[in-house]
Amino acid sequence: MTTFSARTLSDAATQIDRRAIDELARDLSRPLVLPDSPDYDEARRVFNKMIDKRPALIVRCGGVPDVLCAVRFARAHELLVAVRGGAHNAAGFATCDGGIVIDLSPMRGIRIDVESRLVRAEGGATWGDVDRETQAFGLVAVGGIVSTTGVAGLTLGGGQGWFRRTFGMTCDNLVSADVVTADGRLLSVSETAHSDLFWALKGGGGNFGIVTSFEFRLHQVGPMVAFAGPVYPVEKARTILGRFRDFALDAPDEVNVNAVLWSIPGGSTFPQHLHGREVLIISGTYAGAPERGHEFLRPLREFDEPILDMSATIPYCALQQLFDPFFARASSFTIGRRFTSIASPTTSLKQVWAAAPRGPLKGLCLQSRRWAAPWAESARRRRRSEAGPRPSSSKSSGVGPNRRTPSRTWSGCVTSSKRCTGSRRARQT
């Protein structure tokens, strides 16, 4: 074979000279994966096994030089590109048909600066990788709530974790990043270097470049944390959610809470008599001493008589892994979802709950937040400026990381799937 078939950005078929493929393979630190490679099927597999795409080339990057080679090759041949980090995104953004997959999953290095309370994670790392290293020093980065989620996809999508009320969104805690741009350059970006690109990375999604490493601010939490997890019958949801709302509005910043309407799947570790039952799970954590945390979280367990109470003092790493069994790799996902902002957790609850397609596992998650991503907050300020002067009595919030939004907000996510829900959309996954 003297030529090799692939797809371009415009979805047109193209032929690549085999000698160019061989030259690329020689420049890489790891074997180039092609459709006739024995490990091709394993290399192209992503988190959601219902995604069955067949890329023309898969570059498993061992470091930044491999990423640079792959980007320059794709640019030279105008190839369709997908970037793989943790590959956790259920929509399958980490792969493509006929294009090139730039796979960062071998790049999982973690480096901690304990004195400065900073951690740098490579683009293929998962939050489990980060937690394992940071908790050795009693520190945490603001990651997701599933340890197998990739650092890259969560951060570029904004990112929410257990301590979002206390420490903000994941992107709020991003200090700097190394980015390979579409023209094949490596840039180190921060608030003082290439600040416009850094702004875009902080929750703006994808297609700004390939982030090969992220530097995050760390916080003192753990190794043990207080966790509240009462489970209530769904029939009492409206009354309990009203109490939940009032609790969250008055709770201190160290308290982080979720309310999840859920149908418990069969075969799970929940008691068998609860399998298939629709329930309301109230979960809460505290960023501080567990003993003090349980005092603050006690009201969550007293909204009514719970049918199950999972509250306990647990290791932070165990908290991060609570949902891992429901996000098993290579499971099948059929997802219908709606993200919405609502005035309170009881507003249009019936309509929101009914919006999710029926399935064996269905969920609605309500979260209380006090922080906003810098890109969202600055956009809000820009809209206010364009609208003209505001009354002097009105208050505006600051722009940038670690600034509070003027009021607490709620967000809701409706999900339904054959097995479990997926992570929020992000291009580098």
LOTORKE-511091 format. One line per 3 residues: number of its first residue (from 1); their letters; for each residue x negated, y, z of C-alpha. Coordinates in pm, 1 decimal. Example, Ala and Ser with C-alpha at 12.3 -4.5 7.8 and 13.67 -1.06 7.14 Angstrom:
BEGIN
1	as	-1230.0/-450.0/780.0; -1367.0/-106.0/714.0
//
This chain:
BEGIN
1	mtt	0.0/0.0/0.0; -156.9/330.0/-112.7; 120.5/555.9/18.1
4	fsa	330.0/566.3/332.2; 697.4/670.8/353.1; 814.9/933.8/603.3
7	rtl	1070.7/1213.1/650.2; 1011.5/1586.7/646.3; 1164.9/1862.4/858.5
10	sda	1427.3/1913.9/587.8; 1512.3/1542.3/607.4; 1365.4/1477.1/263.8
13	atq	1166.7/1163.8/186.1; 792.5/1210.2/142.4; 492.4/990.3/66.3
16	idr	169.5/1016.0/264.9; -154.6/881.7/127.8; -267.3/582.2/330.3
19	rai	-615.8/728.6/355.7; -469.3/1023.3/550.2; -307.1/778.2/791.5
22	del	-636.7/594.5/837.6; -818.3/922.6/898.1; -564.7/1020.4/1165.2
25	ard	-602.9/680.1/1332.3; -982.4/724.0/1349.0; -944.4/1061.1/1521.7
28	lsr	-718.5/929.2/1799.6; -831.2/784.9/2132.3; -557.3/519.6/2121.3
31	plv	-431.3/295.5/1838.2; -182.7/460.3/1602.6; 149.4/273.4/1610.9
34	lpd	309.3/203.6/1272.4; 621.1/3.7/1177.1; 406.9/-305.0/1109.1
37	spd	223.8/-279.0/1445.4; 301.0/-567.1/1687.4; 394.1/-320.9/1964.4
40	yde	610.1/-96.2/1743.9; 946.9/-201.0/1887.8; 827.2/-148.8/2243.2
43	arr	667.4/187.0/2158.5; 979.8/326.2/1990.5; 1216.1/226.3/2272.8
46	vfn	1355.2/506.8/2488.6; 1556.1/524.7/2809.5; 1894.5/478.1/2641.5
49	kmi	1881.4/156.6/2441.8; 2182.9/266.6/2236.5; 1937.5/503.1/2063.0
52	dkr	1784.8/287.3/1789.3; 1566.6/516.3/1578.4; 1266.3/409.7/1372.9
55	pal	988.9/669.8/1350.1; 727.7/637.9/1076.5; 437.3/699.9/1313.7
58	ivr	394.1/698.9/1690.8; 90.3/875.5/1834.3; 25.5/762.0/2190.6
61	cgg	-174.1/1052.2/2326.2; -451.6/988.7/2573.4; -527.5/1357.3/2611.4
64	vpd	-494.3/1703.6/2464.1; -722.5/1631.7/2163.1; -477.7/1360.7/2051.1
67	vlc	-188.3/1606.3/2075.9; -379.4/1859.5/1867.3; -455.8/1597.1/1601.9
70	avr	-92.0/1485.5/1586.1; 44.3/1841.4/1557.8; -201.3/1935.7/1284.6
73	far	-121.9/1617.0/1092.7; 252.5/1677.8/1121.2; 207.8/2038.9/1009.8
76	ahe	-4.6/1940.9/710.4; 260.4/1694.6/590.5; 567.2/1892.9/709.4
79	llv	687.6/1592.7/908.2; 988.0/1570.7/1134.8; 853.5/1571.0/1492.0
82	avr	984.5/1435.1/1821.0; 795.8/1478.3/2149.1; 815.4/1215.8/2419.6
85	gga	741.2/1284.3/2784.0; 924.8/1064.0/3032.5; 1175.4/965.7/2756.1
88	hna	1454.8/985.0/3015.7; 1691.9/1197.7/2809.4; 2001.5/992.9/2728.7
91	agf	2064.3/1173.4/2397.9; 1742.9/1033.3/2249.2; 1552.3/1355.5/2179.5
94	atc	1225.3/1169.7/2243.5; 1241.2/987.7/1910.5; 1344.3/1034.5/1547.6
97	dgg	1405.4/845.7/1224.1; 1122.2/852.8/972.8; 918.9/1123.7/1144.1
100	ivi	629.5/1130.0/1386.5; 669.4/1075.1/1761.3; 405.7/1251.3/1969.9
103	dls	412.4/1034.2/2280.4; 270.3/1193.6/2594.3; 376.3/910.4/2825.0
106	pmr	17.7/783.0/2873.7; -74.1/1130.2/3006.3; 40.7/1099.5/3367.2
109	gir	-244.6/1255.7/3560.2; -167.6/1451.5/3878.2; -407.0/1696.8/4043.1
112	idv	-332.2/1869.4/4375.8; -484.6/2182.9/4525.9; -380.1/2141.4/4888.3
115	esr	-526.2/2471.5/5005.0; -341.3/2672.7/4739.9; -35.3/2445.3/4753.1
118	lvr	-33.8/2382.1/4379.2; 3.1/2066.5/4173.1; -73.6/2014.3/3804.7
121	aeg	107.2/1731.9/3625.5; 39.9/1614.5/3272.9; 319.5/1613.6/3017.5
124	gat	395.4/1241.5/3038.7; 424.9/1226.8/3418.3; 746.6/1141.6/3598.1
127	wgd	866.3/1294.6/3923.4; 784.6/966.4/4093.5; 420.6/1020.1/3995.3
130	vdr	429.0/1369.6/4141.4; 606.5/1266.2/4462.8; 360.7/985.8/4528.0
133	etq	66.3/1225.5/4523.8; 218.4/1530.7/4692.5; 376.5/1342.8/4981.9
136	afg	34.5/1218.1/5087.8; -13.0/1576.7/5210.3; 343.8/1640.0/5328.2
139	lva	414.7/1858.9/5026.3; 688.0/1853.4/4761.0; 740.5/1997.5/4416.7
142	vgg	1096.7/2089.3/4321.3; 1178.7/1798.0/4091.5; 1494.3/1613.1/3998.5
145	ivs	1700.2/1359.5/4191.8; 1586.2/1051.5/3995.7; 1219.1/956.7/4028.2
148	ttg	1193.2/813.9/3675.0; 1287.8/1147.8/3516.4; 1008.2/1307.5/3316.0
151	vag	850.8/1625.7/3449.2; 851.6/1788.4/3104.7; 1214.9/1746.4/3008.5
154	ltl	1351.2/1849.2/3346.9; 1133.6/2159.8/3372.6; 1200.7/2283.9/3019.2
157	ggg	1573.9/2241.7/3081.5; 1562.5/2443.7/3405.4; 1561.5/2156.6/3652.5
160	qgw	1757.3/2097.2/3972.2; 1643.6/1896.7/4270.1; 1753.5/1817.0/4622.9
163	frr	1612.4/2146.4/4757.8; 1732.3/2388.0/4489.5; 1899.8/2622.4/4744.0
166	tfg	1584.9/2643.3/4951.7; 1312.6/2662.6/4687.3; 1498.1/2738.8/4364.2
169	mtc	1509.1/2561.1/4029.9; 1217.8/2360.1/3895.5; 1139.7/2635.3/3646.0
172	dnl	1141.0/2891.2/3929.8; 842.5/2706.0/4073.1; 644.3/2680.4/3750.0
175	vsa	319.9/2876.5/3789.3; 144.8/2802.9/3459.4; 138.0/2557.0/3170.5
178	dvv	-88.5/2438.8/2890.6; 91.1/2445.5/2555.8; -0.6/2320.3/2209.7
181	tad	172.4/2548.1/1960.0; 302.6/2457.6/1615.1; -8.2/2602.0/1450.5
184	grl	-229.1/2362.5/1647.0; -363.2/2597.8/1916.0; -391.5/2520.7/2287.3
187	lsv	-272.2/2807.0/2506.0; -274.2/2844.5/2882.9; 36.4/3045.8/2970.4
190	set	147.3/3217.3/3289.5; 299.5/3546.0/3403.9; -25.3/3720.0/3307.5
193	ahs	-123.8/3523.2/2995.6; 112.0/3483.0/2696.9; 390.0/3586.3/2930.8
196	dlf	658.7/3579.9/2659.6; 594.1/3213.1/2588.6; 578.0/3140.2/2961.1
199	wal	917.2/3312.0/3004.1; 1065.3/3093.5/2729.9; 936.5/2773.1/2888.1
202	kgg	1100.6/2850.6/3222.4; 1435.0/2693.0/3146.5; 1465.1/2799.9/2782.2
205	ggn	1475.5/2446.5/2639.7; 1250.4/2321.4/2362.3; 1079.3/2396.3/2031.6
208	fgi	837.2/2654.1/2174.7; 546.2/2410.5/2174.6; 427.7/2088.0/2335.2
211	vts	350.4/2131.7/2703.3; 57.7/1908.2/2791.9; 47.5/2005.6/3159.5
214	fef	256.4/2194.7/3414.4; 137.9/2369.4/3731.6; 393.5/2396.9/4011.7
217	rlh	415.4/2567.5/4347.3; 436.0/2319.9/4639.1; 636.6/2338.7/4961.8
220	qvg	598.3/2181.6/5304.5; 863.3/1907.8/5339.2; 845.9/1549.6/5460.9
223	pmv	737.7/1282.8/5489.9; 1072.5/1222.8/5668.8; 1387.7/1419.7/5590.8
226	afa	1744.1/1431.7/5720.8; 2005.9/1297.3/5479.6; 2383.2/1309.8/5519.5
229	gpv	2590.9/1078.3/5301.2; 2951.7/1030.9/5412.5; 3187.7/864.2/5162.9
232	ypv	3553.5/968.9/5167.5; 3859.5/831.2/4984.9; 3929.5/1032.7/4668.8
235	eka	4289.5/1084.5/4779.8; 4161.2/1331.6/5040.6; 3930.5/1514.1/4799.3
238	rti	4123.3/1841.0/4774.6; 4132.2/1898.9/5149.9; 3772.5/1786.7/5202.1
241	lgr	3638.3/1994.2/4912.8; 3795.3/2303.5/5063.5; 3606.2/2236.1/5384.8
244	frd	3293.4/2157.4/5183.3; 3319.4/2494.2/5007.9; 3351.2/2683.9/5334.7
247	fal	3059.6/2490.4/5484.5; 2831.7/2562.8/5187.6; 2912.1/2933.8/5185.8
250	dap	2797.9/2973.6/5546.5; 2511.7/2720.5/5552.2; 2152.1/2845.3/5584.2
253	dev	1912.5/2826.0/5289.6; 1748.6/2513.6/5428.8; 2072.7/2316.6/5381.5
256	nvn	2132.4/2167.8/5035.7; 2461.0/1997.2/4953.9; 2640.1/1813.3/4671.3
259	avl	2992.0/1680.8/4631.4; 3034.5/1391.4/4389.0; 3362.7/1241.1/4271.8
262	wsi	3265.2/896.4/4155.8; 3392.0/550.5/4074.7; 3158.0/303.2/4245.3
265	pgg	3023.2/49.7/3993.5; 3045.2/-323.3/4046.0; 2719.5/-501.6/4118.6
268	stf	2581.6/-204.3/4311.8; 2443.3/-211.6/4665.4; 2760.5/-51.5/4798.8
271	pqh	2987.8/-284.2/5002.7; 3180.6/-511.7/4769.4; 3521.2/-391.1/4886.9
274	lhg	3433.0/-44.2/4751.3; 3337.5/-162.5/4401.3; 3556.5/5.2/4140.8
277	rev	3703.5/247.7/4392.6; 3713.0/620.3/4320.5; 3554.7/809.7/4607.9
280	lii	3421.9/1148.3/4712.7; 3059.3/1139.4/4827.1; 2927.9/1438.3/5019.8
283	sgt	2548.4/1445.5/5029.6; 2326.8/1688.1/5212.9; 1960.3/1738.6/5290.3
286	yag	1763.7/1978.6/5504.9; 1425.8/2137.3/5428.9; 1279.3/2115.9/5776.4
289	ape	1257.0/1900.5/6085.4; 1492.5/1598.9/6056.0; 1628.1/1642.3/6408.9
292	rgh	1733.3/1999.6/6339.5; 1859.1/1895.0/5997.7; 2103.1/1641.8/6137.3
295	efl	2249.9/1911.9/6360.6; 2320.5/2134.7/6062.1; 2449.6/1846.3/5848.5
298	rpl	2680.6/1693.4/6111.5; 2993.1/1885.5/5994.0; 2968.8/1712.2/5655.0
301	ref	3035.2/1382.6/5832.6; 3330.7/1521.6/6023.8; 3547.6/1655.8/5740.7
304	dep	3763.3/1344.3/5786.8; 3716.0/975.7/5871.0; 3459.1/843.8/5618.8
307	ild	3506.1/495.7/5473.2; 3125.3/464.3/5465.5; 2846.7/674.9/5611.4
310	msa	2496.7/648.3/5462.6; 2348.5/926.2/5676.7; 1998.1/860.1/5807.5
313	tip	1647.0/994.2/5849.0; 1460.3/867.0/5542.9; 1126.8/923.7/5366.9
316	yca	1137.2/1200.5/5108.4; 1022.0/955.3/4839.3; 1317.0/729.7/4927.1
319	lqq	1551.0/1029.5/4893.5; 1410.9/1091.1/4545.7; 1479.0/728.1/4450.7
322	lfd	1836.2/699.6/4581.0; 1988.9/719.0/4232.7; 1720.4/518.2/4051.3
325	pff	1924.6/192.9/4041.6; 2200.8/374.0/3851.4; 1955.8/508.9/3593.3
328	ara	1790.5/181.2/3502.4; 1563.0/198.6/3199.7; 1689.4/41.3/2875.5
331	ssf	2052.8/53.6/2982.6; 2335.0/138.5/2742.6; 2491.5/483.0/2777.7
334	tig	2797.8/629.0/2615.1; 2824.2/980.6/2745.4; 3085.4/1251.6/2731.6
337	rrf	3021.0/1551.4/2951.3; 3095.6/1916.4/3014.2; 2886.2/2161.5/3210.1
340	tsi	3086.8/2440.7/3364.9; 3060.6/2717.9/3620.4; 3354.0/2743.1/3855.5
343	asp	3457.5/2991.3/4119.6; 3501.0/2724.2/4386.7; 3490.7/2343.4/4403.1
346	tts	3871.3/2324.2/4401.9; 3933.5/2543.6/4097.6; 4102.4/2341.3/3820.7
349	lkq	3972.6/2022.4/3979.1; 4239.6/1805.6/3818.7; 4170.0/1945.3/3473.8
352	vwa	3792.2/1905.0/3508.0; 3823.3/1552.1/3644.9; 4065.0/1455.3/3366.7
355	aap	3823.6/1588.4/3101.9; 3580.5/1300.3/3147.8; 3639.1/1004.1/2911.8
358	rgp	3742.5/691.1/3093.4; 3474.1/435.7/3165.1; 3361.0/188.7/3431.2
361	lkg	3151.3/466.3/3585.5; 3283.6/820.0/3594.6; 3158.9/1114.6/3793.4
364	lcl	3201.5/1482.2/3871.5; 2920.6/1652.6/4059.8; 2965.9/1990.4/4232.1
367	qsr	2659.4/2177.3/4351.3; 2610.3/2493.3/4551.4; 2328.5/2718.5/4431.8
370	rwa	2182.5/3053.7/4527.8; 1909.4/3081.3/4265.9; 1894.7/3133.8/3890.9
373	apw	1628.1/3067.2/3630.3; 1434.8/3384.8/3539.7; 1540.5/3370.1/3174.3
376	aes	1908.7/3354.8/3276.1; 1876.1/3633.4/3531.9; 1685.6/3865.0/3297.5
379	arr	1945.7/3804.7/3025.6; 2215.3/3902.3/3275.7; 2025.0/4220.8/3359.6
382	rrr	1987.3/4300.3/2989.5; 2361.1/4263.1/2932.2; 2428.6/4494.3/3226.9
385	sea	2188.9/4752.5/3081.4; 2358.2/4741.7/2742.7; 2696.3/4788.3/2911.9
388	gpr	2586.2/5122.0/3058.0; 2544.7/5252.8/3414.9; 2703.3/5062.7/3698.0
391	pss	2868.3/5215.8/4007.5; 2611.5/5313.0/4269.7; 2775.3/5081.5/4521.5
394	sks	2703.3/4774.7/4308.4; 2405.2/4561.4/4389.6; 2180.1/4397.0/4132.3
397	sgv	1941.9/4111.1/4184.8; 1574.9/4095.5/4099.5; 1425.4/3942.6/3788.4
400	gpn	1176.2/3658.8/3791.6; 1103.7/3362.4/4015.3; 1192.0/3361.0/4382.8
403	rrt	1462.2/3629.0/4351.5; 1811.3/3559.8/4471.9; 2121.4/3588.1/4263.0
406	psr	2371.3/3840.2/4405.9; 2608.5/3567.8/4522.7; 2620.0/3195.5/4570.9
409	tws	2742.7/3005.1/4268.0; 2888.5/2665.5/4191.3; 2815.5/2440.9/3898.0
412	gcv	3004.9/2133.0/3786.1; 2911.9/1844.8/3559.7; 3160.9/1588.7/3431.4
415	tss	3014.0/1260.3/3312.5; 3133.1/921.7/3198.4; 2937.8/626.5/3066.2
418	krc	2921.7/251.3/3037.8; 2645.3/234.0/3293.0; 2550.9/573.4/3430.8
421	tgs	2498.1/934.2/3340.3; 2201.6/1085.5/3164.9; 1987.5/1388.0/3237.1
424	rra	2062.9/1731.6/3105.9; 1956.4/1815.8/2753.1; 1594.1/1909.2/2693.0
427	rqt	1389.9/1883.8/2375.4; 1063.0/1759.6/2524.2; 1186.3/1457.2/2717.3
//
